[in-house]
């Protein structure tokens, strides 16, 4: 259920702004989105995992806050991130 090291490295390579960037909103949202996608598979199998859903809601809220922050700071970066991750349809 966790994001593997290889997958995390790929995400960092794609979204980082500089060589040591691991904390920018784009990187954080991309990592959270990968984690949510993995969790979606879990919840497709385990429909009654209500304790896990509580954690899922917390993660979705964290991503929402980061996206709101990025939208308030730089609309263009927000739109690029949304389109590259296919979050909104």
Secondary structure, DSSP 8 states (H G I E B T S, - for coil): ----HHHHHHHHHHH-SSTT---SHHHHHHHHHHHHHHHHHHHHH-TT-HHHHHHHHHHHHHHHHHHHHHHHH-HHHHHHHHHHHT---
